[in-house]
């Protein structure tokens, strides 16, 4: 790993911890600064890390860019939730394109079984709570669920632990965000959503160096 990448990882980790502290204390102004800074620093890591595949590097950077847009929009009122969610969907699609480079079907089958099992345990109650919010939000979340599940399966199919863990944490973070917003508050609340999300993005960026 290059010195620049290492320094930027420290910057991203520091910004993430500031963000978690801000969320814990409802310091919205600090959160609005710290959360985007984490992704900006990770974009720097993706640019600085050593990799033999610059096409995949570019796709991961694009995914981080879409995530940054989603982060900013999702910090605004509910009226823009669908727009933020679509940005997150784009990020997932880009990660799928990047992770597909290392895809293997046999391990992906194991991932598919796990993903389907978890989805059956969570999705029905979530969708029951979402439907009263309107057709746009409902369709957007349905689309997100499909795309997120595909990303998780593809990540497991890479057989790279850091990729699989990153995808799993990403799905867990977004599922918890939706659960907190539409069903009921979950243990850990928004702080846990941010912790899982930042660890997920960091893991997927580090996959570039594997």
DAMO-V524083 format. One record per residue. SS is DSSP state (2 for helix, 1 for strand, 0 for the rest). PSI is psi in degrees with one decimal (none if undefined). Layout:
SS_PSI, SS_PSI
This chain:
0_139.0, 0_158.8, 2_-40.6, 2_-43.2, 2_-41.7, 2_-45.0, 2_-42.1, 2_-31.0, 2_-42.0, 2_-41.5, 2_-45.8, 2_-43.0, 2_-41.2, 2_-44.1, 2_-37.9, 2_-44.3, 2_-36.7, 2_-41.2, 2_-44.7, 2_-41.7, 2_-40.0, 2_-43.7, 2_-41.6, 2_-36.5, 0_12.6, 0_40.1, 0_81.2, 2_-40.0, 2_-43.8, 2_-38.0, 2_-41.9, 2_-25.0, 2_-45.3, 2_-41.1, 2_-48.8, 2_-32.6, 2_-34.5, 2_-48.9, 2_-38.0, 2_-42.2, 2_-38.5, 2_-32.5, 2_-41.0, 2_-40.3, 2_-45.8, 2_-34.8, 2_-33.8, 2_-23.1, 0_149.4, 0_128.2, 0_150.9, 0_-1.5, 0_93.5, 2_-21.8, 2_-47.2, 2_-39.3, 2_-46.4, 2_-38.4, 2_-41.7, 2_-41.0, 2_-40.9, 2_-39.3, 2_-40.8, 2_-37.9, 2_-43.8, 2_-38.1, 2_-39.6, 2_-43.4, 2_-46.6, 2_-41.3, 2_-47.4, 2_-44.3, 2_-39.0, 2_-11.7, 0_-0.8, 0_175.5, 0_168.2, 2_-26.2, 2_-23.2, 2_12.0, 2_-42.5, 2_-41.1, 2_-43.1, 2_-39.1, 2_-39.2, 2_-35.0, 2_-39.6, 2_-39.1, 2_-43.0, 2_-42.2, 2_-43.9, 2_-42.8, 2_-39.6, 2_-40.4, 2_-37.8, 2_-45.5, 2_-39.5, 2_-47.4, 2_-24.4, 2_-20.1, 2_-38.1, 2_15.1, 0_136.5, 0_133.5, 2_-38.3, 2_-52.3, 2_-27.8, 2_-31.0, 2_-39.1, 2_-44.4, 2_-38.5, 2_-41.2, 2_-45.2, 2_-45.8, 2_-45.0, 2_-41.0, 2_-45.1, 2_-41.3, 2_-41.8, 2_-27.5, 2_-20.8, 2_-43.4, 2_-45.1, 2_-47.8, 2_-37.2, 2_-46.8, 2_-32.3, 2_-37.4, 2_-27.3, 2_-35.6, 2_-39.9, 2_-12.4, 2_-8.5, 0_160.9, 2_-37.7, 2_-49.7, 2_-42.0, 2_-48.7, 2_-38.7, 2_-41.7, 2_-38.1, 2_-44.3, 2_-42.8, 2_-44.1, 2_-44.7, 2_-48.7, 2_-42.0, 2_-40.8, 2_-40.6, 2_-42.9, 2_-42.3, 2_-41.8, 2_-44.6, 2_-41.4, 2_-43.8, 2_-36.9, 2_-15.8, 0_-19.7, 0_13.3, 0_118.5, 2_-43.9, 2_-32.2, 2_-45.9, 2_-42.8, 2_-43.1, 2_-45.9, 2_-41.6, 2_-42.4, 2_-36.1, 2_-48.9, 2_-42.5, 2_-41.3, 2_-48.0, 2_-35.0, 2_-41.0, 2_-37.6, 2_-47.8, 2_-40.5, 2_-45.6, 2_-36.9, 2_-38.5, 2_-27.0, 2_-73.6, 0_157.7, 0_135.6, 0_157.8, 0_133.8, 0_-28.6, 2_-141.6, 2_-30.9, 2_-46.2, 2_-37.1, 2_-47.2, 2_-41.2, 2_-49.1, 2_-42.0, 2_-47.1, 2_-39.1, 2_-36.1, 2_-50.6, 2_-41.2, 2_-41.0, 2_-42.4, 2_-33.5, 2_-42.3, 2_-25.5, 2_-29.8, 2_-33.1, 2_-4.9, 0_none
